[in-house]
Amino acid sequence: MTPRLKIIAGNWKMYTTPTEGDKLADELITALAGIDPGNKRIVVMPPFLHIRSIAERFNGVKHASVGAQNCHFENEGAYTGEISAAMIKDAGAEYVIVGHSERRQYFHEDNALLYKKVSAALAHGLTPIYCCGETLVQRENGSYFEVISKQINEGLFDLMPDMINNVIVAYEPVWAIGTGKTASPEQAQEIHAFIRNLFAGQYGHEIADHVLILYGGSVKPNNAAELFGMKDIDGGLVGGASLNAADFAAIVHAA
Ligand code: PEP
């Protein structure tokens, strides 16, 4: 089997003005300049407003792309305040996060809606990074395998095999996002192997062996190498630490 890529994606959330975003992007380009990309891909995911400008800045940077943090499921229409996958793609992005736990929690996005968003992203040539993960209560009451299985089944598994090939999964335990608590490499590996196994059951081993599964939840320069060294962890979705160019570059270096 050809080794899987490692993806390091930085989710800027609702941080940085466009001016600050341009500055952070320039700092990142400088910080990443000395790193051999090897089989790594870097994705920067700023707020929508910044995408075009940052995509232009990253244009000449090999192995780096820009992504969005959400999209609407329709191509266009009377959906005031929304942004479609077609618009995101045209602005220069290649990736889009779908189903981040903050969207599930604050905007009540459920698996059925997320399936429509994943489909829209794929239809417009964007690679969706589909997030799943359990809350602290679900971790503690032992229902987390069931929760994750439902999120993956309902959000992804109606896709045809030629489409699922273009999906990336991010396992993000909600209790580890922005809390400074990280899943141990063994805890994360257990869930990543479980997710890969779900893919094998639905689509067969060939597809399961190739699907990229990222870990997210307080990834920092001091824990990245250990997490990314696990067999089924194919990189990270990084929140807080992606807002600091030196930290993000150190995480990329660790991959
Ligand atoms: C995230 O926003 O997806 C995330 C994992 O955040 P943090 O790294 O800050 O926990």
py3Dmol code that shows the C-alpha trace and the ligand (Angstrom):
import py3Dmol

protein = """\
ATOM      1  CA  MET A   1       0.000   0.000   0.000  1.00  0.00           C
ATOM      2  CA  THR A   2       1.289   3.495  -0.838  1.00  0.00           C
ATOM      3  CA  PRO A   3       1.751   5.484   2.378  1.00  0.00           C
ATOM      4  CA  ARG A   4      -1.086   7.840   3.147  1.00  0.00           C
ATOM      5  CA  LEU A   5      -0.515  11.609   3.032  1.00  0.00           C
ATOM      6  CA  LYS A   6      -0.311  13.598   6.246  1.00  0.00           C
ATOM      7  CA  ILE A   7      -2.588  16.629   6.312  1.00  0.00           C
ATOM      8  CA  ILE A   8      -2.145  19.449   8.771  1.00  0.00           C
ATOM      9  CA  ALA A   9      -5.136  21.772   8.625  1.00  0.00           C
ATOM     10  CA  GLY A  10      -5.421  24.989  10.611  1.00  0.00           C
ATOM     11  CA  ASN A  11      -8.935  26.069  11.590  1.00  0.00           C
ATOM     12  CA  TRP A  12      -8.781  29.777  12.374  1.00  0.00           C
ATOM     13  CA  LYS A  13     -12.441  29.783  13.548  1.00  0.00           C
ATOM     14  CA  MET A  14     -13.860  33.336  13.884  1.00  0.00           C
ATOM     15  CA  TYR A  15     -10.487  34.894  14.614  1.00  0.00           C
ATOM     16  CA  THR A  16      -8.533  37.575  12.711  1.00  0.00           C
ATOM     17  CA  THR A  17      -9.761  40.504  10.677  1.00  0.00           C
ATOM     18  CA  PRO A  18      -8.884  40.339   6.974  1.00  0.00           C
ATOM     19  CA  THR A  19      -5.848  42.561   7.644  1.00  0.00           C
ATOM     20  CA  GLU A  20      -4.688  40.364  10.516  1.00  0.00           C
ATOM     21  CA  GLY A  21      -5.373  37.273   8.422  1.00  0.00           C
ATOM     22  CA  ASP A  22      -3.128  38.496   5.594  1.00  0.00           C
ATOM     23  CA  LYS A  23      -0.382  39.181   8.133  1.00  0.00           C
ATOM     24  CA  LEU A  24      -0.740  35.727   9.716  1.00  0.00           C
ATOM     25  CA  ALA A  25      -0.682  34.106   6.269  1.00  0.00           C
ATOM     26  CA  ASP A  26       2.546  35.947   5.395  1.00  0.00           C
ATOM     27  CA  GLU A  27       4.092  34.896   8.713  1.00  0.00           C
ATOM     28  CA  LEU A  28       3.067  31.311   8.032  1.00  0.00           C
ATOM     29  CA  ILE A  29       4.573  31.335   4.560  1.00  0.00           C
ATOM     30  CA  THR A  30       7.867  32.516   6.089  1.00  0.00           C
ATOM     31  CA  ALA A  31       7.679  29.970   8.938  1.00  0.00           C
ATOM     32  CA  LEU A  32       6.905  27.075   6.596  1.00  0.00           C
ATOM     33  CA  ALA A  33       9.596  28.014   4.078  1.00  0.00           C
ATOM     34  CA  GLY A  34      12.302  25.902   5.711  1.00  0.00           C
ATOM     35  CA  ILE A  35      10.198  22.750   6.117  1.00  0.00           C
ATOM     36  CA  ASP A  36      10.505  19.921   3.634  1.00  0.00           C
ATOM     37  CA  PRO A  37       6.883  19.153   2.729  1.00  0.00           C
ATOM     38  CA  GLY A  38       7.622  15.483   1.912  1.00  0.00           C
ATOM     39  CA  ASN A  39       4.263  13.729   1.915  1.00  0.00           C
ATOM     40  CA  LYS A  40       2.610  16.481   3.979  1.00  0.00           C
ATOM     41  CA  ARG A  41      -0.119  18.814   2.837  1.00  0.00           C
ATOM     42  CA  ILE A  42      -0.915  22.028   4.678  1.00  0.00           C
ATOM     43  CA  VAL A  43      -4.373  23.566   4.669  1.00  0.00           C
ATOM     44  CA  VAL A  44      -5.160  26.993   6.083  1.00  0.00           C
ATOM     45  CA  MET A  45      -8.820  27.570   6.900  1.00  0.00           C
ATOM     46  CA  PRO A  46      -9.528  31.246   7.612  1.00  0.00           C
ATOM     47  CA  PRO A  47     -12.930  32.961   7.789  1.00  0.00           C
ATOM     48  CA  PHE A  48     -14.745  33.183   4.426  1.00  0.00           C
ATOM     49  CA  LEU A  49     -13.875  36.859   3.914  1.00  0.00           C
ATOM     50  CA  HIS A  50     -10.147  36.140   3.805  1.00  0.00           C
ATOM     51  CA  ILE A  51     -10.174  33.177   1.434  1.00  0.00           C
ATOM     52  CA  ARG A  52      -9.466  34.913  -1.857  1.00  0.00           C
ATOM     53  CA  SER A  53      -6.645  37.038  -0.530  1.00  0.00           C
ATOM     54  CA  ILE A  54      -5.003  34.193   1.386  1.00  0.00           C
ATOM     55  CA  ALA A  55      -5.401  31.770  -1.525  1.00  0.00           C
ATOM     56  CA  GLU A  56      -3.518  34.289  -3.695  1.00  0.00           C
ATOM     57  CA  ARG A  57      -0.759  34.555  -1.086  1.00  0.00           C
ATOM     58  CA  PHE A  58      -0.413  30.749  -0.899  1.00  0.00           C
ATOM     59  CA  ASN A  59      -0.535  30.395  -4.671  1.00  0.00           C
ATOM     60  CA  GLY A  60       3.181  29.809  -5.072  1.00  0.00           C
ATOM     61  CA  VAL A  61       3.549  27.670  -1.953  1.00  0.00           C
ATOM     62  CA  LYS A  62       3.840  24.032  -2.944  1.00  0.00           C
ATOM     63  CA  HIS A  63       1.799  21.562  -0.870  1.00  0.00           C
ATOM     64  CA  ALA A  64      -0.299  24.291   0.760  1.00  0.00           C
ATOM     65  CA  SER A  65      -3.955  25.079   0.121  1.00  0.00           C
ATOM     66  CA  VAL A  66      -6.775  27.095   1.570  1.00  0.00           C
ATOM     67  CA  GLY A  67     -10.092  25.862   2.907  1.00  0.00           C
ATOM     68  CA  ALA A  68     -13.335  27.163   4.381  1.00  0.00           C
ATOM     69  CA  GLN A  69     -14.904  26.265   7.713  1.00  0.00           C
ATOM     70  CA  ASN A  70     -18.464  25.632   6.520  1.00  0.00           C
ATOM     71  CA  CYS A  71     -20.670  25.842   3.438  1.00  0.00           C
ATOM     72  CA  HIS A  72     -24.345  25.845   2.524  1.00  0.00           C
ATOM     73  CA  PHE A  73     -25.770  22.813   0.730  1.00  0.00           C
ATOM     74  CA  GLU A  74     -27.456  24.735  -2.111  1.00  0.00           C
ATOM     75  CA  ASN A  75     -25.554  26.221  -5.063  1.00  0.00           C
ATOM     76  CA  GLU A  76     -27.261  29.569  -4.713  1.00  0.00           C
ATOM     77  CA  GLY A  77     -30.585  31.001  -3.640  1.00  0.00           C
ATOM     78  CA  ALA A  78     -32.433  33.144  -1.139  1.00  0.00           C
ATOM     79  CA  TYR A  79     -30.433  32.081   1.910  1.00  0.00           C
ATOM     80  CA  THR A  80     -29.417  35.397   3.408  1.00  0.00           C
ATOM     81  CA  GLY A  81     -26.013  35.317   5.011  1.00  0.00           C
ATOM     82  CA  GLU A  82     -24.987  31.929   3.647  1.00  0.00           C
ATOM     83  CA  ILE A  83     -22.047  30.942   1.412  1.00  0.00           C
ATOM     84  CA  SER A  84     -22.175  28.110  -1.125  1.00  0.00           C
ATOM     85  CA  ALA A  85     -19.532  25.530  -1.990  1.00  0.00           C
ATOM     86  CA  ALA A  86     -19.447  26.974  -5.523  1.00  0.00           C
ATOM     87  CA  MET A  87     -18.531  30.415  -4.123  1.00  0.00           C
ATOM     88  CA  ILE A  88     -15.856  28.954  -1.879  1.00  0.00           C
ATOM     89  CA  LYS A  89     -14.297  27.035  -4.745  1.00  0.00           C
ATOM     90  CA  ASP A  90     -14.335  30.078  -7.016  1.00  0.00           C
ATOM     91  CA  ALA A  91     -12.606  32.129  -4.300  1.00  0.00           C
ATOM     92  CA  GLY A  92      -9.642  29.754  -4.441  1.00  0.00           C
ATOM     93  CA  ALA A  93     -10.291  27.180  -1.710  1.00  0.00           C
ATOM     94  CA  GLU A  94      -9.812  23.424  -2.089  1.00  0.00           C
ATOM     95  CA  TYR A  95     -11.167  22.136   1.221  1.00  0.00           C
ATOM     96  CA  VAL A  96     -14.100  22.757   3.528  1.00  0.00           C
ATOM     97  CA  ILE A  97     -14.775  21.652   7.096  1.00  0.00           C
ATOM     98  CA  VAL A  98     -18.218  20.076   7.483  1.00  0.00           C
ATOM     99  CA  GLY A  99     -19.827  19.290  10.820  1.00  0.00           C
ATOM    100  CA  HIS A 100     -17.363  20.887  13.223  1.00  0.00           C
ATOM    101  CA  SER A 101     -18.679  20.316  16.747  1.00  0.00           C
ATOM    102  CA  GLU A 102     -19.141  24.066  17.191  1.00  0.00           C
ATOM    103  CA  ARG A 103     -21.548  24.032  14.231  1.00  0.00           C
ATOM    104  CA  ARG A 104     -23.307  20.946  15.553  1.00  0.00           C
ATOM    105  CA  GLN A 105     -23.646  22.562  18.987  1.00  0.00           C
ATOM    106  CA  TYR A 106     -24.372  26.252  18.274  1.00  0.00           C
ATOM    107  CA  PHE A 107     -26.112  25.960  14.894  1.00  0.00           C
ATOM    108  CA  HIS A 108     -27.867  22.642  15.518  1.00  0.00           C
ATOM    109  CA  GLU A 109     -26.431  20.992  12.418  1.00  0.00           C
ATOM    110  CA  ASP A 110     -27.406  17.337  12.334  1.00  0.00           C
ATOM    111  CA  ASN A 111     -26.041  14.403  10.358  1.00  0.00           C
ATOM    112  CA  ALA A 112     -28.743  14.591   7.670  1.00  0.00           C
ATOM    113  CA  LEU A 113     -27.974  18.253   6.971  1.00  0.00           C
ATOM    114  CA  LEU A 114     -24.237  17.530   7.029  1.00  0.00           C
ATOM    115  CA  TYR A 115     -24.676  14.795   4.432  1.00  0.00           C
ATOM    116  CA  LYS A 116     -26.167  17.440   2.121  1.00  0.00           C
ATOM    117  CA  LYS A 117     -23.225  19.762   2.799  1.00  0.00           C
ATOM    118  CA  VAL A 118     -20.686  17.007   2.133  1.00  0.00           C
ATOM    119  CA  SER A 119     -22.477  16.229  -1.149  1.00  0.00           C
ATOM    120  CA  ALA A 120     -22.504  19.904  -2.178  1.00  0.00           C
ATOM    121  CA  ALA A 121     -18.797  20.250  -1.394  1.00  0.00           C
ATOM    122  CA  LEU A 122     -17.951  17.179  -3.490  1.00  0.00           C
ATOM    123  CA  ALA A 123     -20.165  18.348  -6.347  1.00  0.00           C
ATOM    124  CA  HIS A 124     -18.101  21.540  -6.551  1.00  0.00           C
ATOM    125  CA  GLY A 125     -14.707  19.890  -6.348  1.00  0.00           C
ATOM    126  CA  LEU A 126     -13.995  20.745  -2.719  1.00  0.00           C
ATOM    127  CA  THR A 127     -12.596  18.130  -0.361  1.00  0.00           C
ATOM    128  CA  PRO A 128     -14.825  17.969   2.712  1.00  0.00           C
ATOM    129  CA  ILE A 129     -13.171  17.428   6.094  1.00  0.00           C
ATOM    130  CA  TYR A 130     -16.045  15.779   7.939  1.00  0.00           C
ATOM    131  CA  CYS A 131     -15.827  16.106  11.731  1.00  0.00           C
ATOM    132  CA  CYS A 132     -17.092  13.624  14.261  1.00  0.00           C
ATOM    133  CA  GLY A 133     -16.507  13.134  17.960  1.00  0.00           C
ATOM    134  CA  GLU A 134     -18.141  12.589  21.305  1.00  0.00           C
ATOM    135  CA  THR A 135     -18.886  14.961  24.186  1.00  0.00           C
ATOM    136  CA  LEU A 136     -17.457  14.472  27.661  1.00  0.00           C
ATOM    137  CA  VAL A 137     -20.745  12.952  28.877  1.00  0.00           C
ATOM    138  CA  GLN A 138     -20.713  10.464  25.997  1.00  0.00           C
ATOM    139  CA  ARG A 139     -17.069   9.577  26.687  1.00  0.00           C
ATOM    140  CA  GLU A 140     -17.849   9.032  30.363  1.00  0.00           C
ATOM    141  CA  ASN A 141     -21.044   7.015  29.854  1.00  0.00           C
ATOM    142  CA  GLY A 142     -19.327   4.784  27.296  1.00  0.00           C
ATOM    143  CA  SER A 143     -21.645   5.600  24.372  1.00  0.00           C
ATOM    144  CA  TYR A 144     -18.904   7.102  22.205  1.00  0.00           C
ATOM    145  CA  PHE A 145     -18.498   4.267  19.724  1.00  0.00           C
ATOM    146  CA  GLU A 146     -22.223   4.398  19.047  1.00  0.00           C
ATOM    147  CA  VAL A 147     -22.203   8.215  18.685  1.00  0.00           C
ATOM    148  CA  ILE A 148     -19.292   8.218  16.252  1.00  0.00           C
ATOM    149  CA  SER A 149     -20.701   5.331  14.270  1.00  0.00           C
ATOM    150  CA  LYS A 150     -24.005   7.221  13.849  1.00  0.00           C
ATOM    151  CA  GLN A 151     -22.227  10.431  12.809  1.00  0.00           C
ATOM    152  CA  ILE A 152     -20.192   8.581  10.180  1.00  0.00           C
ATOM    153  CA  ASN A 153     -23.048   6.402   8.949  1.00  0.00           C
ATOM    154  CA  GLU A 154     -25.593   9.175   8.601  1.00  0.00           C
ATOM    155  CA  GLY A 155     -23.221  11.913   7.465  1.00  0.00           C
ATOM    156  CA  LEU A 156     -21.205   9.943   4.913  1.00  0.00           C
ATOM    157  CA  PHE A 157     -22.224   6.421   4.112  1.00  0.00           C
ATOM    158  CA  ASP A 158     -24.859   7.169   1.476  1.00  0.00           C
ATOM    159  CA  LEU A 159     -22.019   8.406  -0.744  1.00  0.00           C
ATOM    160  CA  MET A 160     -20.980   6.261  -3.692  1.00  0.00           C
ATOM    161  CA  PRO A 161     -17.496   4.694  -3.488  1.00  0.00           C
ATOM    162  CA  ASP A 162     -16.053   7.086  -6.092  1.00  0.00           C
ATOM    163  CA  MET A 163     -17.209  10.009  -3.946  1.00  0.00           C
ATOM    164  CA  ILE A 164     -16.166   8.735  -0.517  1.00  0.00           C
ATOM    165  CA  ASN A 165     -12.615   8.532  -1.880  1.00  0.00           C
ATOM    166  CA  ASN A 166     -12.522  12.331  -1.816  1.00  0.00           C
ATOM    167  CA  VAL A 167     -13.640  12.736   1.797  1.00  0.00           C
ATOM    168  CA  ILE A 168     -11.339  13.326   4.769  1.00  0.00           C
ATOM    169  CA  VAL A 169     -12.554  12.522   8.294  1.00  0.00           C
ATOM    170  CA  ALA A 170     -11.507  14.414  11.410  1.00  0.00           C
ATOM    171  CA  TYR A 171     -11.989  12.783  14.796  1.00  0.00           C
ATOM    172  CA  GLU A 172     -12.385  15.606  17.273  1.00  0.00           C
ATOM    173  CA  PRO A 173     -13.471  14.647  20.779  1.00  0.00           C
ATOM    174  CA  VAL A 174     -15.531  17.648  21.893  1.00  0.00           C
ATOM    175  CA  TRP A 175     -14.012  17.491  25.379  1.00  0.00           C
ATOM    176  CA  ALA A 176     -10.569  18.106  23.867  1.00  0.00           C
ATOM    177  CA  ILE A 177     -11.412  21.083  21.623  1.00  0.00           C
ATOM    178  CA  GLY A 178     -10.026  24.361  22.948  1.00  0.00           C
ATOM    179  CA  THR A 179      -9.777  22.896  26.451  1.00  0.00           C
ATOM    180  CA  GLY A 180      -6.072  22.085  26.557  1.00  0.00           C
ATOM    181  CA  LYS A 181      -7.066  18.431  27.223  1.00  0.00           C
ATOM    182  CA  THR A 182      -5.850  16.112  24.497  1.00  0.00           C
ATOM    183  CA  ALA A 183      -6.933  12.547  23.883  1.00  0.00           C
ATOM    184  CA  SER A 184      -3.946  10.346  24.618  1.00  0.00           C
ATOM    185  CA  PRO A 185      -2.327   8.917  21.476  1.00  0.00           C
ATOM    186  CA  GLU A 186      -3.787   5.509  22.461  1.00  0.00           C
ATOM    187  CA  GLN A 187      -7.310   6.896  22.976  1.00  0.00           C
ATOM    188  CA  ALA A 188      -7.152   8.668  19.615  1.00  0.00           C
ATOM    189  CA  GLN A 189      -5.676   5.637  17.845  1.00  0.00           C
ATOM    190  CA  GLU A 190      -8.484   3.448  19.197  1.00  0.00           C
ATOM    191  CA  ILE A 191     -11.133   5.684  17.629  1.00  0.00           C
ATOM    192  CA  HIS A 192      -9.227   6.173  14.370  1.00  0.00           C
ATOM    193  CA  ALA A 193      -8.934   2.403  13.961  1.00  0.00           C
ATOM    194  CA  PHE A 194     -12.643   2.100  14.767  1.00  0.00           C
ATOM    195  CA  ILE A 195     -13.529   4.681  12.076  1.00  0.00           C
ATOM    196  CA  ARG A 196     -11.283   2.961   9.523  1.00  0.00           C
ATOM    197  CA  ASN A 197     -13.029  -0.278  10.368  1.00  0.00           C
ATOM    198  CA  LEU A 198     -16.436   1.329   9.757  1.00  0.00           C
ATOM    199  CA  PHE A 199     -15.156   2.325   6.303  1.00  0.00           C
ATOM    200  CA  ALA A 200     -13.946  -1.220   5.671  1.00  0.00           C
ATOM    201  CA  GLY A 201     -17.383  -2.597   6.590  1.00  0.00           C
ATOM    202  CA  GLN A 202     -19.167  -0.195   4.264  1.00  0.00           C
ATOM    203  CA  TYR A 203     -16.764   0.178   1.324  1.00  0.00           C
ATOM    204  CA  GLY A 204     -14.134  -2.549   1.658  1.00  0.00           C
ATOM    205  CA  HIS A 205     -10.482  -2.543   2.707  1.00  0.00           C
ATOM    206  CA  GLU A 206      -9.053  -0.751  -0.320  1.00  0.00           C
ATOM    207  CA  ILE A 207     -11.045   2.419   0.417  1.00  0.00           C
ATOM    208  CA  ALA A 208     -10.630   2.073   4.196  1.00  0.00           C
ATOM    209  CA  ASP A 209      -6.841   1.822   3.846  1.00  0.00           C
ATOM    210  CA  HIS A 210      -6.754   5.067   1.895  1.00  0.00           C
ATOM    211  CA  VAL A 211      -9.166   7.280   3.818  1.00  0.00           C
ATOM    212  CA  LEU A 212      -7.363  10.059   5.676  1.00  0.00           C
ATOM    213  CA  ILE A 213      -8.419  10.420   9.308  1.00  0.00           C
ATOM    214  CA  LEU A 214      -7.165  13.525  11.125  1.00  0.00           C
ATOM    215  CA  TYR A 215      -7.111  14.061  14.871  1.00  0.00           C
ATOM    216  CA  GLY A 216      -8.268  17.370  16.358  1.00  0.00           C
ATOM    217  CA  GLY A 217      -8.418  18.567  19.944  1.00  0.00           C
ATOM    218  CA  SER A 218      -5.709  20.724  21.534  1.00  0.00           C
ATOM    219  CA  VAL A 219      -2.949  19.607  19.171  1.00  0.00           C
ATOM    220  CA  LYS A 220       0.145  21.595  20.162  1.00  0.00           C
ATOM    221  CA  PRO A 221       3.838  21.497  19.197  1.00  0.00           C
ATOM    222  CA  ASN A 222       4.578  19.394  22.294  1.00  0.00           C
ATOM    223  CA  ASN A 223       2.055  16.599  21.619  1.00  0.00           C
ATOM    224  CA  ALA A 224       1.818  16.557  17.808  1.00  0.00           C
ATOM    225  CA  ALA A 225       4.643  14.114  17.068  1.00  0.00           C
ATOM    226  CA  GLU A 226       3.294  11.458  19.419  1.00  0.00           C
ATOM    227  CA  LEU A 227      -0.261  11.745  18.078  1.00  0.00           C
ATOM    228  CA  PHE A 228       0.802  11.816  14.423  1.00  0.00           C
ATOM    229  CA  GLY A 229       3.053   8.818  15.017  1.00  0.00           C
ATOM    230  CA  MET A 230       0.056   6.546  15.612  1.00  0.00           C
ATOM    231  CA  LYS A 231      -0.758   4.074  12.861  1.00  0.00           C
ATOM    232  CA  ASP A 232      -4.202   5.378  11.906  1.00  0.00           C
ATOM    233  CA  ILE A 233      -3.681   9.106  12.537  1.00  0.00           C
ATOM    234  CA  ASP A 234      -3.053  10.892   9.258  1.00  0.00           C
ATOM    235  CA  GLY A 235      -2.433  14.392  10.550  1.00  0.00           C
ATOM    236  CA  GLY A 236      -4.371  16.970  12.474  1.00  0.00           C
ATOM    237  CA  LEU A 237      -7.080  19.585  12.471  1.00  0.00           C
ATOM    238  CA  VAL A 238      -5.568  22.312  14.594  1.00  0.00           C
ATOM    239  CA  GLY A 239      -7.546  25.176  16.153  1.00  0.00           C
ATOM    240  CA  GLY A 240      -5.857  27.471  18.659  1.00  0.00           C
ATOM    241  CA  ALA A 241      -2.280  26.642  17.724  1.00  0.00           C
ATOM    242  CA  SER A 242      -2.927  27.465  14.048  1.00  0.00           C
ATOM    243  CA  LEU A 243      -3.242  31.149  14.968  1.00  0.00           C
ATOM    244  CA  ASN A 244       0.434  31.325  15.817  1.00  0.00           C
ATOM    245  CA  ALA A 245       2.741  30.882  12.833  1.00  0.00           C
ATOM    246  CA  ALA A 246       5.645  29.424  14.828  1.00  0.00           C
ATOM    247  CA  ASP A 247       3.409  26.910  16.647  1.00  0.00           C
ATOM    248  CA  PHE A 248       1.649  25.838  13.464  1.00  0.00           C
ATOM    249  CA  ALA A 249       4.970  25.419  11.657  1.00  0.00           C
ATOM    250  CA  ALA A 250       6.274  23.350  14.586  1.00  0.00           C
ATOM    251  CA  ILE A 251       3.200  21.092  14.332  1.00  0.00           C
ATOM    252  CA  VAL A 252       3.744  20.706  10.578  1.00  0.00           C
ATOM    253  CA  HIS A 253       7.366  19.887  11.281  1.00  0.00           C
ATOM    254  CA  ALA A 254       6.261  17.228  13.808  1.00  0.00           C
ATOM    255  CA  ALA A 255       4.113  15.426  11.235  1.00  0.00           C
TER     256      ALA A 255
END
"""
ligand_1 = """\
10
PEP
C -10.697 22.765 16.231
O -11.141 23.895 16.228
O -11.038 21.971 15.343
C -9.763 22.373 17.292
C -9.336 21.138 17.328
O -9.396 23.345 18.180
P -8.178 23.273 19.255
O -6.967 22.798 18.511
O -8.026 24.691 19.737
O -8.600 22.338 20.326
"""
view = py3Dmol.view(width=600, height=400)
view.addModel(protein, "pdb")
view.setStyle({"model": 0}, {"cartoon": {"style": "trace"}})
view.addModel(ligand_1, "xyz")
view.setStyle({"model": 1}, {"stick": {}})
view.zoomTo()
view.show()
